[in-house]
Amino acid sequence: MEKIGYIEIQITGSRGNLDLSPDNYDIREIITILENAEKLLYPGDKRDRPTISYKIEDGSVKHILKTSIQYIIGFNAIIGQVVQVQNIDFLDIGTAKAFENIQDIATKKNYTFSIRTSLDNTNEVKLDKTTHFYRTEAVWADAEFYFYGKVTNAGGKEKANVHIFTEELGTIRIQTPISFLERYDENLLYKNFGIRATGKQHSETGEIDTSSLQFIELVDYQPKYDEHYLNSLRDRAKKSWLGTINPDKWLKEIRGGYDA
């Protein structure tokens, strides 16, 4: 049976004249915490993540999220590093954004967050209006990208986007103008395309902030083996520079004095 651990996100504060408790803690706030807790534990592709179970407890408000112990151990190490260096620039984008979102809540609502795990001698990080857990803006630079893969979703009622499955990054979402989708005649779904987009990239690690991607244009892309095209390239090469080469002389030049 898989071993289970948990992370605990405790929130202290007040709502008007009342101390914060599960009885006066709004469901929208619960949803926000759950979304960010998932990013803390699993910042990447979430399709294969293990189950996360949840309960809320008194004191003032405690969010308890149970999952596989190996992820709890990893997250405990992250907490320790955040406390040690007092910044979040080293984190994956998803985890860093979750910390930033929690920091925003702490600042706007004057809450104090305490995040710890079920491990013995757990690390613990606290966020309140006096802390500043945000990424360094200068680290992230504007960049342009090309993504190639299969379009799995396209559209949206107010903010449209295209989902494209890539081998390198899995499924990514690119914000796309509704006007483009309205005038595009063909069905995009389950076809291979290239998408040119702008976004933010980490200037040191090269990591792409996939949440910042903005559509520029669609690139027709057919990733198939074209034997006729490859043969034509070989023929052109033979007639140009390859045709002027003496194989024996070229081989001797490559070997240098090795055979001497």
trRosetta pair geometry for C-beta under 8 A, 3 or more apart (Angstrom, degrees):
i j d omega theta_ij theta_ji phi_ij phi_ji
2 50 7.4 -159 156 -142 162 148
2 68 5.9 -58 170 -115 126 89
2 69 7.8 -176 165 7 79 91
3 68 7.3 75 78 -158 62 60
3 69 4.2 -22 109 -4 102 136
4 66 5.3 26 175 180 118 108
4 67 6.9 -178 -145 105 82 10
4 68 6.8 -69 -108 -103 56 27
4 69 6.1 -172 -139 -49 5 85
5 66 7.1 -178 98 -143 25 69
5 67 7.3 -28 64 66 66 55
5 68 7.6 5 27 127 83 25
5 69 4.2 94 -13 -113 107 71
5 72 3.5 -93 86 23 131 169
5 73 7.4 111 24 -38 159 69
5 117 6.4 21 154 180 123 104
5 118 4.6 -164 -166 54 85 120
5 119 6.6 12 -152 -56 142 76
6 64 5.4 9 172 -173 144 84
6 65 5.9 152 -157 77 86 41
6 66 4.3 -44 -88 -91 101 64
6 67 7.3 113 -104 16 53 61
6 72 6.7 8 10 -106 10 135
6 117 7.0 162 91 -158 45 63
6 118 4.6 75 47 -32 75 125
7 37 6.9 180 79 -154 129 106
7 40 7.2 -123 98 108 174 135
7 41 7.0 -149 -2 -71 139 109
7 64 7.9 169 83 -149 44 44
7 65 5.3 -10 55 59 86 99
7 72 6.5 -168 -52 -124 80 88
7 75 6.1 -53 -77 112 129 150
7 115 6.7 1 179 -169 111 86
7 116 7.2 167 -157 90 68 34
7 117 5.2 -43 -104 -102 66 70
7 118 7.6 -104 -72 -15 27 80
8 62 6.0 -21 -164 -165 100 103
8 63 7.1 150 -158 77 46 56
8 64 5.7 -10 -105 -101 77 70
8 65 8.0 -177 -79 23 33 71
8 114 7.8 -9 113 107 94 87
8 115 7.3 168 86 -147 55 42
8 116 5.3 -13 58 66 99 82
8 117 7.1 167 13 -103 81 17
8 118 7.2 110 -24 -61 103 70
9 33 6.3 -177 95 -166 150 120
9 37 6.5 -115 -18 -91 143 114
9 62 7.3 148 76 -158 47 51
9 63 4.3 -8 58 55 99 109
9 65 7.5 27 1 -1 103 110
9 102 8.0 -115 -150 -126 130 137
9 113 6.4 -22 -168 -159 89 101
9 114 7.5 155 -156 78 41 50
9 115 5.3 -4 -106 -103 74 80
10 59 6.7 -53 -139 111 114 90
10 60 7.4 110 -179 38 85 70
10 61 7.1 154 -155 84 52 51
10 62 4.9 -17 -101 -103 79 78
10 63 7.7 -157 -71 24 34 67
10 113 7.2 142 77 -157 52 48
10 114 4.4 -12 59 58 104 101
10 115 7.9 -163 25 -71 68 37
10 116 7.8 2 3 19 106 100
11 20 6.3 -75 116 124 97 152
11 25 7.9 115 76 -119 133 132
11 33 8.0 -97 -38 -96 136 142
11 60 6.2 -81 95 74 63 106
11 61 4.6 -12 57 64 100 103
11 62 7.8 -172 20 -78 68 34
11 63 7.6 45 -9 -9 103 99
11 111 5.2 -17 -164 -174 100 126
11 112 7.2 148 -155 75 49 50
11 113 5.7 -16 -99 -99 73 68
11 114 8.0 -164 -70 22 32 71
12 20 6.5 169 -154 49 32 122
12 60 4.6 126 -112 4 60 124
12 61 7.9 -177 -74 27 38 71
12 111 6.9 145 72 -163 41 71
12 112 4.8 -14 59 58 93 103
12 114 7.7 32 -2 -5 102 107
13 19 7.9 148 96 -157 33 57
13 20 4.7 48 68 -22 72 136
13 60 6.8 -155 32 75 53 163
13 109 6.3 51 173 133 163 98
13 110 5.9 138 -140 104 116 72
13 111 3.9 -69 -42 -108 145 67
13 112 6.4 162 -58 14 86 69
14 17 7.2 -45 175 -173 126 9
14 18 6.2 156 -163 84 84 41
14 19 5.5 -58 -105 -108 82 38
14 20 5.9 -126 -92 -32 24 80
14 110 7.8 -21 40 95 81 113
15 18 5.3 -20 66 69 82 97
15 20 5.9 102 -18 -91 92 71
15 24 5.1 -152 49 135 147 127
15 25 7.9 -162 -37 -82 141 50
18 21 7.5 -81 155 12 107 101
18 24 5.6 73 110 15 141 171
19 60 5.9 -131 160 -124 97 119
20 24 6.8 -128 -138 77 47 102
20 25 6.3 65 -171 -77 90 98
20 60 4.2 67 83 153 90 136
20 61 5.5 -70 141 -15 109 106
20 111 7.4 44 -41 -117 163 101
21 24 5.7 65 55 26 79 88
21 25 6.7 -134 94 -24 32 100
21 58 6.3 -3 -148 -128 93 82
21 60 5.8 -102 -79 -174 53 75
21 61 6.5 160 -144 -66 20 82
22 25 5.4 -55 -129 26 31 120
22 56 5.2 133 -113 132 120 119
22 57 7.3 -120 -49 144 133 8
22 58 6.2 -87 -1 -80 110 60
22 61 5.9 133 -66 -116 63 88
25 29 5.8 -105 179 74 83 132
25 30 6.7 96 134 -55 106 94
25 56 7.5 -156 77 -174 144 146
25 61 5.1 92 -76 -98 155 145
26 29 4.8 96 67 3 83 102
26 30 7.3 -144 104 -5 48 85
27 30 5.3 -49 -152 32 41 117
27 31 6.5 45 150 -22 68 100
28 31 5.6 -48 -149 33 36 113
28 32 6.5 39 151 -20 64 103
29 32 5.6 -51 -149 34 34 114
29 33 6.5 33 154 -17 65 104
29 105 7.9 115 -141 -145 96 136
30 33 5.9 -58 -151 37 31 109
30 34 6.3 30 153 -19 66 107
30 56 7.0 -57 -120 -72 119 142
30 63 7.7 159 -137 -100 74 118
31 34 5.8 -56 -148 36 31 112
31 35 6.4 31 155 -19 65 105
32 35 5.9 -55 -150 34 29 110
32 36 6.4 18 157 -9 64 110
32 101 7.3 -153 178 159 101 124
32 105 7.2 139 129 -78 140 139
33 36 6.0 -63 -147 44 30 104
33 37 5.9 35 155 -25 68 109
33 63 5.4 -153 144 -68 140 164
33 102 8.0 70 -117 -101 72 96
34 37 5.6 -52 -140 34 29 113
34 38 6.6 34 157 -22 62 101
34 54 6.6 -11 -112 -106 111 159
34 63 7.7 -149 -72 -158 66 138
34 65 7.8 150 -124 -93 69 127
35 38 6.0 -54 -157 29 29 111
35 39 6.9 24 148 -14 62 105
36 39 5.5 -53 -151 37 40 112
36 40 6.4 48 149 -26 68 100
36 98 4.2 137 -165 -147 83 90
36 101 5.0 -145 -101 82 132 133
36 102 5.9 152 153 -53 156 94
37 40 5.4 -47 -150 28 36 116
37 41 6.6 21 157 -7 66 106
37 52 7.6 158 120 175 111 151
37 63 6.7 -131 -67 133 148 138
37 65 5.2 157 164 -36 142 165
37 98 7.5 143 -61 -161 18 134
38 41 6.2 -65 -150 45 30 101
38 42 6.0 -40 176 48 70 98
38 46 6.9 23 169 -118 117 142
38 52 6.6 -152 -100 22 84 164
39 42 7.2 -82 -119 70 21 56
39 43 5.6 53 -172 -105 67 65
39 94 4.5 -143 -160 169 95 93
39 95 6.3 180 146 -86 83 38
39 97 6.5 -68 162 76 152 95
39 98 3.9 177 91 -62 117 124
40 43 7.6 15 -122 -62 8 87
40 75 6.4 63 147 -135 94 126
40 78 8.0 175 -173 94 83 149
40 95 5.8 81 -127 -130 43 78
40 98 4.7 -141 -59 118 76 158
40 99 7.6 104 -99 -53 96 73
40 115 7.8 -129 -150 -161 159 144
41 49 7.7 100 117 -158 106 137
41 52 6.9 138 65 -93 160 134
41 65 7.4 -131 -36 123 143 135
41 67 6.3 81 -168 44 154 157
41 71 5.4 52 -167 160 98 127
41 75 5.9 -41 -107 -70 66 138
42 46 5.2 102 125 -106 132 86
42 49 4.5 -13 -112 -104 162 143
42 71 7.2 -25 -64 -144 83 141
42 94 7.7 -44 113 123 44 150
43 91 7.8 171 -79 165 163 95
43 92 4.2 134 105 100 157 132
43 93 6.8 147 176 66 123 57
43 94 2.9 161 -156 69 85 120
43 95 4.4 -65 -72 -34 136 81
43 98 7.6 -120 -98 -7 94 123
44 92 7.0 -66 -54 179 83 155
44 94 6.7 -146 -51 8 36 146
44 170 7.5 109 172 14 93 147
45 48 7.0 36 114 21 102 89
45 170 4.3 -165 -82 -113 129 175
45 171 7.3 107 -119 31 104 83
46 49 4.9 -35 -156 -3 64 126
47 170 7.9 -166 3 -160 122 135
49 52 7.5 -6 134 -28 120 101
49 67 8.0 -26 165 -155 101 138
50 67 5.6 132 90 -166 109 95
50 68 4.5 88 43 -25 160 115
50 71 7.3 -157 38 -8 116 138
51 67 6.8 -169 93 -120 49 80
52 65 5.5 -3 -175 -175 108 101
52 66 6.9 152 -159 74 54 47
52 67 4.6 -28 -102 -72 73 115
53 65 7.3 160 78 -155 43 50
53 66 4.6 -13 58 57 95 104
53 67 7.5 169 18 -67 66 61
54 63 7.1 -26 -155 -168 99 86
54 64 6.9 144 -154 82 49 61
54 65 5.5 -9 -100 -104 79 72
54 66 7.6 -157 -68 20 34 76
55 64 5.0 -11 62 60 82 110
56 61 6.6 -26 -167 -165 105 88
56 62 6.8 146 -163 78 52 56
56 63 6.0 -22 -106 -101 75 58
56 64 7.4 -175 -87 18 25 82
57 61 7.8 133 74 -164 48 41
57 62 4.1 -23 64 64 95 112
57 64 6.2 44 -5 -17 113 117
58 61 7.6 -54 -137 -99 28 37
58 62 7.0 7 77 13 21 102
59 62 5.2 7 65 -27 100 115
67 71 5.5 -32 110 64 119 132
67 72 6.8 161 72 -48 83 93
68 71 5.1 82 74 8 90 102
68 72 7.3 -160 100 -7 47 88
69 72 5.2 -55 -150 37 42 116
69 73 6.2 47 152 -24 72 100
70 73 5.7 -46 -149 32 34 114
70 74 6.6 34 151 -17 62 104
71 74 5.5 -50 -147 38 36 113
71 75 6.2 35 154 -18 67 106
72 75 5.8 -55 -145 39 30 109
72 76 6.3 38 153 -26 64 103
72 117 5.2 132 -175 -155 97 128
72 118 6.5 -24 -172 38 149 93
72 119 6.6 161 139 -41 110 103
73 76 5.7 -51 -150 29 30 115
73 77 6.9 31 151 -18 61 101
73 119 6.9 103 -98 -76 63 140
74 77 5.8 -55 -159 32 35 111
74 78 6.7 36 146 -20 65 103
75 78 5.3 -48 -152 32 41 116
75 79 6.5 46 150 -22 68 98
75 117 6.4 141 91 -78 103 128
76 79 5.7 -47 -151 31 34 113
76 80 6.6 37 150 -20 63 104
76 117 4.6 -72 -81 12 102 152
76 119 5.3 -2 -91 20 159 144
76 122 5.9 -106 -131 -143 116 79
76 123 5.4 135 -173 26 74 102
77 80 5.6 -53 -152 34 34 115
77 81 6.5 31 153 -17 66 104
77 123 7.7 120 -92 8 17 144
78 81 5.9 -58 -151 37 32 108
78 82 6.3 33 153 -21 67 106
78 91 7.0 70 -155 -110 115 105
78 95 6.8 -93 -165 -172 151 149
79 82 5.7 -56 -149 35 31 112
79 83 6.4 29 155 -17 65 107
79 115 6.4 -152 -114 108 123 102
79 116 7.2 115 -169 -113 167 43
79 117 7.2 -162 7 -19 149 105
79 122 7.7 15 79 170 150 86
79 123 4.1 159 101 103 109 119
79 124 6.7 6 163 -86 134 11
79 125 5.0 -143 -156 -17 89 109
80 83 5.9 -58 -151 37 29 110
80 84 6.2 28 153 -21 65 110
80 123 3.9 -124 -68 -90 77 157
81 84 5.5 -55 -144 36 33 113
81 85 6.2 1 169 6 70 109
81 90 6.9 -85 145 77 132 140
82 85 6.9 -70 -137 50 22 86
82 86 7.5 78 167 -90 54 22
82 87 7.7 -135 -145 70 64 23
82 88 6.1 12 -123 -89 104 80
82 91 7.6 17 -82 -57 104 122
82 99 7.3 -163 -131 -113 146 150
82 125 5.3 -3 95 -96 123 149
82 133 7.3 23 -170 -128 119 124
83 86 7.2 13 -171 -70 25 62
83 123 6.2 -155 7 -174 139 112
83 124 7.5 68 -73 78 145 43
83 125 5.2 -141 -66 -93 94 88
85 90 7.1 60 66 2 161 130
87 90 7.6 99 99 0 89 87
87 133 7.4 165 -138 -131 37 62
87 135 8.0 94 176 -117 95 40
87 136 7.2 13 -170 -36 135 99
88 91 4.9 -26 -177 8 83 125
88 95 7.6 -149 -169 118 113 89
88 96 4.7 144 143 -128 115 85
88 99 5.0 -171 -104 76 161 154
88 100 7.4 -147 72 -50 152 82
88 133 5.4 66 -20 -172 125 88
88 134 7.3 -129 41 140 114 3
88 135 6.0 -79 86 -75 92 69
89 96 7.6 56 -105 -118 19 137
89 135 5.6 113 -96 -141 64 75
89 136 5.3 -1 -89 11 125 102
89 139 5.8 152 -145 -47 114 166
91 95 4.3 -117 176 91 121 112
91 96 4.1 156 83 -61 117 87
91 99 7.1 106 39 4 168 134
92 95 4.8 80 60 15 86 105
92 96 6.7 -160 86 -9 38 91
92 207 7.5 -156 -137 -153 59 153
93 96 5.8 -62 -144 40 27 110
93 97 6.1 25 161 -19 66 108
93 207 6.3 -174 -39 146 106 127
93 209 5.3 164 -130 -115 144 69
93 210 7.1 147 84 19 157 79
93 211 7.2 -175 152 7 130 106
94 97 6.0 -58 -148 36 26 108
94 98 6.6 29 154 -21 62 105
95 98 5.7 -54 -152 32 33 113
95 99 6.7 32 152 -16 65 102
96 99 5.8 -54 -155 35 34 111
96 100 6.4 33 149 -18 66 106
96 135 5.4 46 173 -61 134 116
97 100 5.4 -52 -146 38 37 114
97 101 6.2 40 154 -22 68 102
97 211 7.2 63 -84 15 163 157
98 101 5.7 -50 -147 33 31 112
98 102 6.5 28 155 -15 63 105
99 102 5.9 -58 -149 39 31 109
99 103 6.2 35 152 -22 66 107
99 127 7.5 178 -164 -79 78 147
99 133 4.8 -93 157 141 112 127
100 103 5.5 -53 -146 36 32 114
100 104 6.5 40 152 -25 64 100
100 133 6.7 -142 -84 113 50 82
100 134 5.4 74 -115 -113 100 69
100 135 6.9 -47 -67 -5 129 86
101 104 5.6 -48 -153 28 33 115
101 105 6.8 32 151 -17 63 101
102 105 5.7 -50 -152 34 36 112
102 106 6.4 39 150 -21 66 105
102 113 5.6 -19 173 -10 116 175
102 115 7.8 24 168 -49 166 133
102 127 5.6 93 125 72 105 161
102 133 7.7 -7 76 75 95 133
103 106 5.6 -53 -148 35 33 114
103 107 6.3 30 155 -18 66 107
103 127 5.3 -110 -95 -166 67 132
103 131 6.6 -112 -128 98 103 101
103 132 7.3 80 -164 -146 139 25
103 133 4.5 -162 -71 59 137 92
103 134 6.4 -133 87 -57 159 78
104 107 5.9 -61 -150 38 28 108
104 108 6.1 14 161 -10 67 114
105 108 6.1 -62 -138 43 26 102
105 109 5.7 -17 177 19 66 117
105 111 6.1 -19 134 41 90 131
105 113 7.6 75 85 -47 110 128
106 109 7.1 -74 -128 54 14 83
106 110 7.6 34 176 -131 50 10
106 111 5.0 -102 -117 71 56 81
106 112 6.7 67 -141 -101 107 27
106 113 5.5 -91 -79 -3 119 105
106 127 4.7 -147 -35 130 163 95
106 128 5.1 -137 178 -126 123 26
106 129 6.0 -156 139 -58 85 54
106 131 7.2 4 108 49 150 106
107 110 7.9 8 -177 -69 19 44
107 129 4.9 111 -119 -118 55 73
110 128 7.9 26 -162 -167 47 88
110 129 5.7 -20 -114 -38 61 132
111 128 7.2 -138 101 -122 44 71
112 126 6.5 -8 -175 -169 94 104
112 127 7.4 163 -157 83 48 49
112 128 4.4 -11 -108 -90 77 112
113 126 6.6 159 85 -155 58 52
113 127 4.3 -1 55 55 110 96
113 128 7.1 -175 22 -66 67 60
114 124 6.2 -3 -172 -173 91 111
114 125 7.7 165 -151 84 47 41
114 126 5.2 -15 -99 -102 70 84
115 124 6.8 159 79 -154 48 60
115 125 5.2 -13 58 60 100 87
115 126 7.7 179 18 -83 71 35
115 127 7.5 28 -6 0 109 103
116 122 4.8 93 -176 122 98 136
116 123 7.0 -169 -129 92 74 44
116 124 4.2 -17 -86 -102 105 90
116 125 7.9 170 -70 21 61 57
117 122 4.5 -171 56 -135 78 128
117 123 7.3 37 14 48 104 70
118 122 7.1 123 55 -70 9 138
119 122 4.6 127 66 -84 83 86
126 131 7.1 174 108 -44 70 146
127 131 5.1 -111 -137 62 57 145
127 133 5.9 -65 -112 11 115 132
128 131 5.7 98 46 3 56 100
135 139 6.4 -98 168 48 101 128
135 140 7.0 57 129 -24 132 119
136 139 4.7 88 83 -15 97 109
137 140 6.5 -73 -166 40 43 98
138 203 7.8 -49 142 16 65 144
139 202 6.0 -12 152 -144 97 76
139 203 5.7 -147 -171 27 48 99
139 204 6.6 -47 -153 2 95 105
140 200 4.4 9 180 -175 115 119
140 201 7.0 145 -153 67 67 26
140 202 6.2 -41 -98 -94 67 50
140 203 7.0 -153 -93 -18 15 89
140 209 6.5 21 -140 -24 129 137
141 200 7.0 139 67 -152 28 67
141 201 5.9 -35 65 64 80 79
141 203 4.9 80 -10 -72 117 102
142 198 6.5 -4 -169 -175 94 109
142 199 7.8 164 -147 95 56 20
142 200 6.6 -48 -95 -98 42 58
142 201 7.9 42 158 20 9 85
143 198 7.1 160 85 -154 39 64
143 199 6.3 -30 65 71 83 64
143 200 7.0 92 20 -149 93 15
143 201 4.0 7 6 4 147 125
143 208 7.7 -106 71 -115 134 88
144 196 7.0 2 -179 -174 101 89
144 197 7.3 168 -155 90 59 37
144 198 5.4 -36 -100 -99 68 70
144 216 7.5 10 -143 -21 103 153
145 196 7.4 166 87 -152 46 47
145 197 5.4 -20 63 66 92 84
145 198 7.5 147 17 -105 79 20
145 199 6.2 -19 6 29 123 111
145 201 7.9 139 -58 -62 114 123
145 208 6.7 44 -75 -124 155 140
145 213 7.4 -60 49 -123 129 107
146 194 5.6 -4 -174 -176 100 112
146 195 7.2 157 -155 77 52 42
146 196 5.6 -22 -100 -97 75 66
146 197 7.9 149 -94 21 28 73
146 219 7.0 -6 -146 16 107 153
147 164 5.8 122 125 92 124 140
147 166 5.4 -87 -168 -72 98 140
147 169 7.6 -59 -130 36 117 129
147 172 6.4 -103 -143 58 159 136
147 174 7.3 -166 39 -56 145 137
147 194 6.9 156 80 -157 42 59
147 195 4.9 -15 59 57 95 94
147 197 6.6 0 4 16 111 120
148 166 6.5 99 70 -120 49 98
148 192 7.3 26 -179 -176 82 95
148 193 7.5 -148 -138 105 57 36
148 194 4.7 -23 -94 -100 82 80
148 195 7.9 180 -77 17 37 66
148 221 5.5 -161 -137 -172 102 164
148 223 7.1 108 164 -58 127 126
149 164 4.8 124 72 163 107 94
149 165 4.8 -143 158 85 132 51
149 166 4.0 -125 -39 -85 143 56
149 167 6.9 -177 -96 -15 111 65
149 192 6.7 -106 159 -135 18 77
149 193 7.7 -20 67 57 43 59
150 164 6.8 160 78 -157 32 68
150 165 4.9 -11 59 49 88 102
150 190 6.1 3 -177 -145 112 39
150 191 6.9 163 -143 81 72 17
150 192 5.5 -46 -87 -87 66 65
150 193 8.0 100 -122 18 26 71
151 154 6.0 8 175 -45 123 114
151 162 6.1 -50 -136 -174 108 105
151 163 6.9 112 -161 79 61 57
151 164 5.3 -37 -96 -99 57 78
151 188 4.6 -53 105 151 161 98
151 189 5.9 -113 106 -112 100 32
151 190 6.9 -76 74 -20 72 21
151 191 6.0 -1 33 55 106 68
151 192 7.9 180 -2 -99 77 18
151 193 5.8 22 -34 22 111 118
152 163 4.8 -60 65 105 90 109
152 164 6.9 155 10 -109 82 23
152 165 5.4 67 -29 -27 124 104
152 171 6.3 -50 35 -124 143 120
152 189 7.1 48 -149 -146 20 78
152 190 7.1 62 -105 -74 50 60
153 161 7.9 28 107 97 100 85
153 162 7.2 166 91 -157 60 41
153 163 3.9 33 48 30 96 121
153 189 7.3 32 -91 -111 26 97
154 160 7.7 26 178 -177 64 101
154 161 7.6 -133 -135 104 47 42
154 162 4.7 4 -109 -113 88 78
154 163 7.1 -134 -62 24 53 70
154 176 7.3 -28 -149 55 88 155
154 181 6.1 173 159 -121 107 123
154 188 4.8 49 -12 68 158 137
154 189 6.6 -133 14 -67 107 78
155 160 5.9 -73 -170 -137 25 94
155 161 7.9 -22 65 52 26 50
155 181 6.3 151 -95 -178 58 158
156 159 5.3 -59 144 87 144 47
156 160 4.0 -180 47 -104 107 44
156 161 5.6 62 -29 13 141 72
156 178 7.5 -112 71 -88 88 95
159 175 6.7 -46 177 -135 99 101
160 175 7.5 104 86 -163 55 58
160 176 5.1 -72 115 77 98 83
160 177 6.8 24 62 139 123 13
160 178 4.5 141 -11 -80 138 70
160 181 5.6 -133 -180 3 153 144
161 173 5.0 25 158 -178 141 96
161 174 6.0 157 -162 76 87 40
161 175 5.2 -50 -99 -102 94 40
161 176 5.4 129 -126 14 31 90
162 173 7.4 158 79 -154 39 53
162 174 5.1 -18 60 60 88 98
162 176 4.8 61 -14 -29 95 145
162 181 7.9 179 -66 -81 98 113
162 188 7.0 -72 -132 142 117 156
162 195 6.7 -180 91 -103 139 153
162 215 6.7 83 18 -83 117 131
163 171 5.6 8 -177 -173 104 107
163 172 7.3 170 -148 83 59 34
163 173 5.3 -25 -96 -98 76 72
163 174 7.8 171 -85 17 28 73
164 171 7.1 164 83 -146 31 61
164 172 6.1 -20 62 59 80 82
164 174 6.8 8 8 0 110 117
164 193 7.1 -98 -119 66 128 95
164 195 5.9 -162 -23 2 161 135
165 170 6.8 -48 -146 178 73 42
165 171 4.9 -32 -97 -88 72 76
166 169 4.9 30 73 44 120 84
166 170 6.8 3 60 46 71 13
166 171 7.6 150 18 -91 68 25
166 172 6.3 -1 11 5 116 109
169 172 5.3 21 111 -48 128 118
169 208 7.2 -46 -101 59 145 129
169 210 6.7 156 174 -86 139 135
172 210 4.8 -119 -139 -153 106 125
172 213 6.7 61 158 7 117 160
173 210 7.0 92 42 153 69 102
173 211 7.8 20 68 -111 104 50
173 213 7.1 157 96 57 52 120
174 195 5.9 -176 22 143 171 150
174 197 5.2 -106 -141 -99 128 149
174 213 4.5 -73 -117 122 74 122
174 214 7.1 135 -172 -124 81 6
174 215 5.1 101 144 -67 111 84
175 213 6.4 157 14 94 78 65
175 214 5.2 -29 67 -109 104 60
175 215 6.3 -133 92 -6 50 88
176 180 5.9 -95 172 60 97 129
176 181 6.3 89 123 -42 121 107
176 215 4.0 50 -106 -13 72 152
177 180 4.7 98 72 -4 93 98
177 181 7.4 -170 98 0 55 82
177 215 6.6 -125 2 71 73 122
178 181 5.8 -60 -154 42 41 107
178 182 6.0 45 149 -28 72 107
179 182 5.6 -52 -144 32 31 116
179 183 6.6 9 165 -4 64 109
180 183 6.6 -73 -151 44 26 94
180 184 6.1 28 157 -31 67 111
180 215 6.8 -119 32 120 163 143
180 218 7.9 148 176 -21 128 111
181 184 5.8 -51 -138 26 30 113
184 188 6.9 29 127 -51 142 109
184 218 7.6 69 -113 2 138 155
186 191 8.0 -12 137 14 120 165
187 191 7.5 127 105 -13 74 126
188 191 6.1 -122 -173 42 40 111
188 193 7.0 -34 -154 -19 94 146
192 221 5.4 -102 136 96 92 96
192 222 6.7 119 84 -107 122 37
192 223 5.9 -105 167 12 158 99
193 218 5.7 -37 -176 -163 134 96
193 219 6.5 132 177 67 78 58
193 220 7.0 -57 -130 -116 76 29
193 221 5.3 122 -153 30 24 107
194 218 7.4 126 78 -174 57 50
194 219 3.3 -35 77 74 107 115
194 220 7.4 -10 27 61 94 16
194 221 4.1 116 -24 -50 90 133
195 215 6.6 -65 -172 -126 113 84
195 216 8.0 131 172 44 70 74
195 217 7.7 176 -154 89 54 40
195 218 6.1 -28 -105 -112 70 57
195 219 6.7 -154 -70 19 20 89
196 215 7.9 82 81 -165 58 54
196 216 4.4 -62 108 67 96 115
196 217 4.8 10 47 53 116 80
196 218 7.8 -133 19 -65 82 13
196 219 6.0 90 -27 -32 94 114
197 213 4.7 21 156 -169 142 97
197 214 6.0 155 -164 72 88 40
197 215 5.6 -45 -105 -101 93 34
197 216 5.7 -173 -97 2 32 90
198 213 7.3 153 80 -149 40 51
198 214 5.0 -17 60 58 89 99
198 216 6.3 92 -19 -50 86 113
199 208 6.2 53 105 -168 135 95
199 209 5.9 -163 165 70 106 80
199 210 7.3 2 -166 -115 157 27
199 212 4.3 124 -153 96 84 93
199 213 4.2 -28 -76 -91 130 59
199 214 6.6 165 -71 12 70 71
200 208 7.5 133 86 -161 55 53
200 209 4.0 3 73 34 105 129
200 212 4.3 39 8 63 99 164
201 206 6.4 -17 180 -156 109 40
201 207 7.0 164 -157 82 63 40
201 208 5.4 -27 -104 -102 82 62
201 209 7.1 -138 -75 6 32 81
202 205 4.4 2 103 50 137 90
202 206 6.2 -33 69 24 90 13
202 207 4.2 32 12 47 127 86
202 208 7.8 -108 4 -57 82 24
202 209 7.6 118 -41 -39 78 88
208 213 7.8 36 164 -68 113 106
209 212 4.4 40 105 8 111 117
209 213 7.9 -174 100 -39 66 72
210 213 5.9 -20 -162 -18 49 118
226 229 3.9 32 116 18 120 118
226 230 6.4 148 93 -17 69 85
227 230 5.7 -57 -147 39 34 109
227 231 6.2 34 156 -20 68 107
228 231 5.8 -55 -148 36 29 111
228 232 6.5 30 153 -21 63 105
229 232 5.8 -54 -151 33 31 112
229 233 6.7 33 151 -19 63 102
230 233 5.7 -52 -154 32 35 113
230 234 6.6 36 149 -19 66 102
231 234 5.6 -51 -151 34 36 113
231 235 6.4 37 152 -20 67 103
232 235 5.6 -51 -147 35 34 112
232 236 6.4 35 154 -19 65 104
233 236 5.8 -54 -149 36 32 111
233 237 6.4 32 153 -20 64 106
234 237 5.7 -57 -151 36 31 112
234 238 6.4 34 152 -22 66 104
235 238 5.7 -52 -148 32 32 113
235 239 6.4 23 156 -13 65 109
236 239 6.0 -61 -148 40 30 106
236 240 6.3 14 158 -9 66 114
237 240 6.0 -68 -143 43 29 101
237 241 6.8 -42 -164 49 68 84
237 242 5.0 56 143 -7 82 125
238 242 4.9 -57 -112 77 39 126
238 243 5.6 76 161 -58 55 91
239 242 7.9 32 16 55 24 92
239 243 5.6 15 -141 -27 20 139
240 243 6.6 131 56 18 16 104
240 244 7.9 -47 145 -3 40 104
241 244 6.1 -64 -157 34 40 107
241 245 7.0 43 151 -33 69 106
242 245 5.8 -55 -156 19 41 117
245 249 7.8 -153 -178 68 68 99
245 250 5.1 20 -176 -52 111 141
246 249 4.0 47 89 22 115 115
246 250 6.2 166 79 -18 57 87
247 250 5.7 -61 -145 38 27 112
247 251 6.2 26 159 -21 65 107
248 251 5.9 -56 -149 34 29 111
248 252 6.6 28 154 -18 63 105
249 252 5.9 -57 -152 35 32 111
249 253 6.5 32 152 -20 65 106
250 253 5.7 -57 -152 35 32 112
250 254 6.5 32 152 -20 65 106
251 254 5.7 -53 -150 35 33 112
251 255 6.3 26 155 -13 66 109
252 255 5.8 -59 -144 42 31 107
252 259 7.8 -73 -128 27 78 130
253 256 7.4 26 179 -70 32 49
255 258 4.5 -101 177 34 91 117
255 259 5.9 27 143 -15 142 100
257 260 4.5 -37 -171 12 81 129
